[in-house]
């Protein structure tokens, strides 16, 4: 099994890309990652901008909002989970949403991500979520 570039990399050394259209959520996520001592956090407000940057410099971890426009986090995930998108197809993805509705996230699981888990984004639950990211 091939591992992502994040395999066994300490949290402090991770290069994390955050794709979130809300500036307030970008600030919260950046703050939480900063508290975890992650040194490099790149934020983007659209999947298109993030994809361009990641093609030239792949991150160790992608944190993306499930609900964005015009490309949703789900559509973005499906687009990078193809072999021709290597090395991005191997990057772990942590999908977040403020809309924890089972019908929204429950039925999707074969798109190159782990089954959904309800975790809080801020506070003590976030480091556990980051450690529990499954690799594709």
Secondary structure, 3 states (H helix, E strand, C coil): CCCCCCCCCCHHHCEEEEECCCHHHHHHHHHHHHHCCCCEEEEECCHHHHHHHHHHCCCCEEEEECCCCCCCHHHHHHHHCCHHHCCHHHCEEEEECCCCCHHHHCCCCCCCCCCCCCCCCCCHHHHHHHHCCCCC
